[in-house]
């Protein structure tokens, strides 16, 4: 691993390191790509500062997050906290409380204690279809373009709020950015970037008086605070004299011992994290499919065959059918690989006794970051065409190779004790929504030369202006109903 140049004083080196970490965290152009290039020159582990390394080695990443690993979360995670008095499961760095939170949250996220999980997703897909059919069906020269970037965000926000609380916020039905949530969150993400990149910023906003000025509050009428207020209201209904008892995620959280305050914090995280990442996967998959005619044709043929062999009484493809469509699943896998929704450094801290990595001793306290872009575009794992969108790689490879690729690709969702709790719900949304959209509609870009605007922010992507032309398929893809 390369070290700092000789003759540079510690203070100057520290400043240079600080500047690089900030650059990697807040650069909105191609920092995730530039970081990946390090490994082409330096190998699987690269030094980006005296106390900071970054890696694209799946084995090392899995080792650091293993259940019994002595590694721990870095202060990077503290920058994601929005309630300064109580950590949510992602920002919690105390390993004992973190594991206890996961134990209480996992049953709800798994869907096993929510018998209405698929029904909730179905109802929101119906809302999406009704919006498309009413406002955005194009006929010949009568073009009614739809900004899928925005509408998809409405969809994921309504799905996760419905799954969590038994009712959606109502973005799709109203067809508007309710209380300016989407707009404010996009503007607020840079603040989270600075807090995650610079611990001193995170400490600064915790100062009495200042925190009330800069941090969101459940009393806010818009943005993150509005979601906090919505979550607080939903939780309060489970504690009132005439309390609501529902078998949904929130009901599971409370059943497994979450306090009222903890439920409010976790519910807010659930909506924010569960919508912002899933929507990027949804947008990217739609874009990659409709801009690759051969792939689009194969997918439509698979959907037509499946629905013809098993005609549906509902206009929505059931998950039992969607899960049996290998090409659809390969398209989703490949989209997540080529355009990961999350790419933050997610730094872990080497234990006090240090560790030996790739034959080199690494002192305790060193931070090691995760280069998602490097892991998911590694030619040794995914082949010489790792930069190409090719779903067939998941269907043509041997069982051993698919297992190797899956092991690396799943690191997008973390692993071990830090694995993403919302993975089950995210895949359910993606399978059902994509299968239904492509079975029911023909979708093209309004302007192929300008498919979308996409910028990096806080380890995620923000997309806008993804204008689509949508027409109903003549055969309806074998679906029935309205």
GUZATOR-950026 format. One line per field, with one value per residue (C-alpha): chain; residue number from 1; x, y, z. Coordinates in steps of 0.1 Angstrom, whole numbers. Each point is the difference from the previous one (the first is absolute). Example, Ala and Ser with C-alpha at 12.3 -4.5 7.8 and 13.67 -1.06 7.14 Angstrom:
2
cadena = [A_A] .
num = [1_2] .
px = [123_14] .
py = [-45_34] .
pz = [78_-7] .
//
This chain:
482
cadena = [A_A_A_A_A_A_A_A_A_A_A_A_A_A_A_A_A_A_A_A_A_A_A_A_A_A_A_A_A_A_A_A_A_A_A_A_A_A_A_A_A_A_A_A_A_A_A_A_A_A_A_A_A_A_A_A_A_A_A_A_A_A_A_A_A_A_A_A_A_A_A_A_A_A_A_A_A_A_A_A_A_A_A_A_A_A_A_A_A_A_A_A_A_A_A_A_A_A_A_A_A_A_A_A_A_A_A_A_A_A_A_A_A_A_A_A_A_A_A_A_A_A_A_A_A_A_A_A_A_A_A_A_A_A_A_A_A_A_A_A_A_A_A_A_A_A_A_A_A_A_A_A_A_A_A_A_A_A_A_A_A_A_A_A_A_A_A_A_A_A_A_A_A_A_A_A_A_A_A_A_A_A_A_A_A_A_A_A_A_A_A_A_A_A_A_A_A_A_A_A_A_A_A_A_A_A_A_A_A_A_A_A_A_A_A_A_A_A_A_A_A_A_A_A_A_A_A_A_A_A_A_A_A_A_A_A_A_A_A_A_A_A_A_A_A_A_A_A_A_A_A_A_A_A_A_A_A_A_A_A_A_A_A_A_A_A_A_A_A_A_A_A_A_A_A_A_A_A_A_A_A_A_A_A_A_A_A_A_A_A_A_A_A_A_A_A_A_A_A_A_A_A_A_A_A_A_A_A_A_A_A_A_A_A_A_A_A_A_A_A_A_A_A_A_A_A_A_A_A_A_A_A_A_A_A_A_A_A_A_A_A_A_A_A_A_A_A_A_A_A_A_A_A_A_A_A_A_A_A_A_A_A_A_A_A_A_A_A_A_A_A_A_A_A_A_A_A_A_A_A_A_A_A_A_A_A_A_A_A_A_A_A_A_A_A_A_A_A_A_A_A_A_A_A_A_A_A_A_A_A_A_A_A_A_A_A_A_A_A_A_A_A_A_A_A_A_A_A_A_A_A_A_A_A_A_A_A_A_A_A_A_A_A_A_A_A_A_A_A_A_A_A_A_A_A_A_A_A_A_A_A_A_A_A_A_A_A_A_A_A_A_A_A_A_A_A_A_A_A_A_A_A] .
num = [1_2_3_4_5_6_7_8_9_10_11_12_13_14_15_16_17_18_19_20_21_22_23_24_25_26_27_28_29_30_31_32_33_34_35_36_37_38_39_40_41_42_43_44_45_46_47_48_49_50_51_52_53_54_55_56_57_58_59_60_61_62_63_64_65_66_67_68_69_70_71_72_73_74_75_76_77_78_79_80_81_82_83_84_85_86_87_88_89_90_91_92_93_94_95_96_97_98_99_100_101_102_103_104_105_106_107_108_109_110_111_112_113_114_115_116_117_118_119_120_121_122_123_124_125_126_127_128_129_130_131_132_133_134_135_136_137_138_139_140_141_142_143_144_145_146_147_148_149_150_151_152_153_154_155_156_157_158_159_160_161_162_163_164_165_166_167_168_169_170_171_172_173_174_175_176_177_178_179_180_181_182_183_184_185_186_187_188_189_190_191_192_193_194_195_196_197_198_199_200_201_202_203_204_205_206_207_208_209_210_211_212_213_214_215_216_217_218_219_220_221_222_223_224_225_226_227_228_229_230_231_232_233_234_235_236_237_238_239_240_241_242_243_244_245_246_247_248_249_250_251_252_253_254_255_256_257_258_259_260_261_262_263_264_265_266_267_268_269_270_271_272_273_274_275_276_277_278_279_280_281_282_283_284_285_286_287_288_289_290_291_292_293_294_295_296_297_298_299_300_301_302_303_304_305_306_307_308_309_310_311_312_313_314_315_316_317_318_319_320_321_322_323_324_325_326_327_328_329_330_331_332_333_334_335_336_337_338_339_340_341_342_343_344_345_346_347_348_349_350_351_352_353_354_355_356_357_358_359_360_361_362_363_364_365_366_367_368_369_370_371_372_373_374_375_376_377_378_379_380_381_382_383_384_385_386_387_388_389_390_391_392_393_394_395_396_397_398_399_400_401_402_403_404_405_406_407_408_409_410_411_412_413_414_415_416_417_418_419_420_421_422_423_424_425_426_427_428_429_430_431_432_433_434_435_436_437_438_439_440_441_442_443_444_445_446_447_448_449_450_451_452_453_454_455_456_457_458_459_460_461_462_463_464_465_466_467_468_469_470_471_472_473_474_475_476_477_478_479_480_481_482] .
px = [0_14_10_2_29_31_8_-36_-7_-27_-21_1_-6_-30_-14_5_-17_-29_-3_0_-27_-22_5_-9_-31_-14_12_-32_16_20_19_-14_14_34_3_-5_29_24_-3_10_34_3_-17_-29_9_10_10_-18_16_22_-30_-23_0_-26_-6_-19_9_-32_18_13_-34_-18_26_-4_-38_-1_-21_30_23_20_-4_-24_-19_19_-13_-11_-33_-6_-5_-32_-17_-30_-12_30_-14_-5_19_-19_12_23_17_3_37_-5_2_-21_-29_4_-4_-29_-17_5_-15_-31_-3_8_-34_-18_24_-1_-37_-8_-21_-18_-26_-10_35_-7_-35_15_24_-29_-21_27_7_-37_4_30_-19_-30_23_16_-33_-16_27_28_-12_13_-17_17_8_-18_30_-6_35_6_30_5_28_-26_-29_22_9_-36_-6_29_-10_-36_10_23_-25_-28_22_11_-32_-29_-7_20_10_-19_26_-15_-36_7_26_21_30_-19_11_31_16_20_12_12_17_20_11_8_22_31_-2_0_30_21_-10_10_33_9_-5_6_-31_-20_13_-8_-36_-5_8_-29_-20_16_-15_-35_8_14_-15_-35_-29_-32_-17_13_-27_23_31_16_-18_-34_9_11_-34_-19_19_-6_-38_-2_18_-22_-31_14_1_-32_-30_-16_32_3_13_14_21_25_36_-7_-22_29_25_-22_-8_37_7_8_-9_-22_29_21_-29_-3_37_1_-32_15_32_-22_-18_31_25_-26_-12_31_20_-28_-10_35_-1_-35_10_33_-16_-26_26_24_-28_-17_34_10_-25_12_-3_-34_-13_12_-17_-33_1_6_-28_-24_7_-4_-33_-14_6_-15_-26_-5_-32_19_18_30_25_0_34_-3_1_26_24_-1_12_37_7_-19_20_32_-9_-5_32_20_-15_9_35_6_-17_-1_-24_24_38_11_33_-17_33_8_27_29_-1_26_24_2_-3_20_-16_15_33_3_-6_-27_0_-31_-23_6_-32_-7_-26_-21_3_-33_7_33_-16_-29_21_30_10_13_-34_-24_21_18_-33_-7_-8_-27_-37_-4_-26_10_31_-22_-16_29_26_6_-15_33_5_-35_6_32_-17_-30_23_17_-31_-19_26_-21_-23_27_7_1_-12_-2_-21_-29_-32_-22_13_-31_-24_22_2_-38_-6_24_-13_-37_2_24_-19_-33_13_17_-29_-26_18_25_25_25_21_-13_36_25_28_-9_-14_2_19_19_23_17_-11_8_10_-31_-12_-26_-17_-24_-15_-4_-27_-17_-26_-24_-25_-23_11_-25_-2_3_26_-26_-12_-37_-19_3] .
py = [0_34_23_38_16_5_35_10_10_-17_32_6_-37_2_30_-18_-30_21_16_-33_-16_31_-1_-37_6_31_0_-3_-9_-32_-5_-36_-8_17_-19_-33_8_-1_-38_-4_15_-8_-34_-9_24_37_26_33_15_-8_-15_-9_-29_-11_-34_-19_-34_-20_-23_29_18_-32_-6_35_-3_-36_-6_-7_24_24_28_27_29_33_35_0_-15_27_25_-18_7_23_-2_11_-15_-35_-21_-20_-35_13_28_-20_-8_-17_-36_-14_24_-4_-38_3_25_-24_-29_20_15_-31_-18_31_6_-36_1_-31_19_21_-21_31_7_-9_15_33_0_-10_29_25_-15_5_37_2_-16_23_30_-12_-9_33_24_-15_-24_13_-7_6_38_6_-2_1_-4_-11_8_-35_12_19_-24_-30_19_6_-38_-11_25_-11_-37_2_22_-25_-30_17_15_-15_32_20_36_6_13_-20_8_37_-2_26_4_-1_29_4_-31_-11_35_7_-34_6_33_-14_-29_21_7_-37_-4_25_-15_-35_12_23_-11_36_11_-27_12_36_-6_-16_32_13_26_-8_-34_15_23_-26_-34_-11_-1_-20_35_9_3_-12_-21_-25_16_-7_-37_0_15_-25_-29_15_3_-36_-13_20_-18_-32_14_20_-12_-13_-12_-16_-36_-9_-28_22_10_24_-25_-25_25_8_-37_-7_26_33_30_27_23_-27_-9_37_1_-33_7_33_-18_-27_26_20_-29_-24_25_18_-32_-21_28_2_-37_4_29_-16_-33_17_21_-29_-22_26_11_-35_-13_-36_-2_18_-26_-30_14_7_-36_-15_21_-8_-37_-1_19_-19_-33_13_27_24_14_29_27_-5_-28_-21_-5_-38_6_28_-22_-27_24_-6_27_26_-9_1_35_12_-17_16_35_-1_-11_26_29_-6_21_5_5_18_-9_-18_0_-26_4_-25_-15_14_-30_7_-24_-15_7_-13_-7_35_10_26_18_1_30_1_6_-22_11_-20_8_-13_11_-20_-32_0_8_-23_-18_-30_-6_11_-5_23_16_10_35_-12_-5_-36_-20_-32_-2_-12_-27_-13_-5_-32_-5_7_33_11_-6_20_29_-1_1_31_17_-6_22_29_-9_-4_-33_-17_21_31_-16_21_-7_12_-23_-22_28_17_-30_-6_35_-3_-33_8_36_-8_-31_18_32_-19_-25_28_29_7_25_22_31_33_12_-29_25_12_-29_14_23_-19_14_-16_11_-14_-34_-2_12_27_-3_24_8_-36_7_-30_-6_-28_-18_-30_-33_-13_-35_13_-25_-26_21_6_26_37] .
pz = [0_-9_28_3_-18_19_13_5_36_20_1_-38_-6_23_-19_-33_13_12_-33_-19_23_-4_-38_-1_21_-16_-36_-20_-33_-2_33_3_-34_7_32_-18_-23_30_1_-36_10_37_5_23_28_-4_24_-3_31_30_19_-29_-24_-26_-14_-27_14_8_24_21_0_11_27_14_3_12_31_23_-17_23_-26_8_-16_-5_7_-37_12_26_-28_-11_33_-2_36_20_32_-12_-26_-26_-9_-28_19_33_7_33_-11_28_-6_-38_2_23_-23_-30_20_6_-35_-21_3_-13_-29_-10_-8_20_25_-27_-18_-20_-14_-36_1_11_-29_-24_12_-7_-34_-8_10_-23_-29_5_-1_-32_-17_10_-7_-21_-27_-34_-33_-33_0_32_24_37_15_35_22_13_23_21_-4_10_32_8_-5_23_27_0_0_30_20_-8_9_32_13_-20_-20_-26_3_-32_-25_-29_5_3_-27_18_23_33_22_-22_15_-31_-7_35_4_-32_14_34_-11_-4_38_7_-24_20_33_-12_-15_28_36_11_-19_17_34_-9_-8_34_18_21_-19_-33_-3_2_-29_-24_9_-11_25_0_2_-35_-27_-28_-8_24_29_-17_-2_36_9_-21_16_35_-8_-13_31_24_-14_13_35_3_21_-31_-14_-35_0_-35_-13_-19_5_28_18_-2_13_31_5_3_26_-17_21_-13_-6_-17_-22_-11_-9_-18_-19_-13_-11_-17_-22_-9_-6_-15_-26_-11_-8_-15_-24_-15_-7_-16_-22_-11_-8_-22_-17_-7_-14_-23_-14_-10_-26_0_38_-2_-26_21_31_-17_-15_34_16_-29_2_38_1_-30_17_32_-8_29_13_14_-20_23_-4_32_17_-5_-37_1_21_-27_-28_-3_-26_20_31_-20_-12_36_12_-28_6_37_-10_-27_18_37_20_28_-2_33_15_30_18_27_26_5_35_26_-5_-37_-29_-29_-33_-33_18_15_36_5_34_23_-6_-37_-20_-30_-25_-25_-37_-12_-36_0_14_-25_-31_8_-32_19_15_-28_-31_-25_-9_37_-12_-23_8_-9_21_-18_21_29_-22_-20_28_19_35_16_-20_8_37_-2_-18_24_30_-13_-13_33_17_-14_29_25_17_34_29_-23_-27_-14_19_-29_-27_-1_-4_-26_-22_3_-12_-29_-12_1_-13_-29_-11_0_-17_-29_-4_-2_-18_-28_13_-18_8_-12_-7_-4_0_35_19_35_23_27_27_30_35_34_-14_-21_-34_-6_-34_-17_-34_-12_-25_-14_-28_11_-21_9_-15_-25_15_36_7_10_29_8_19_3] .
//
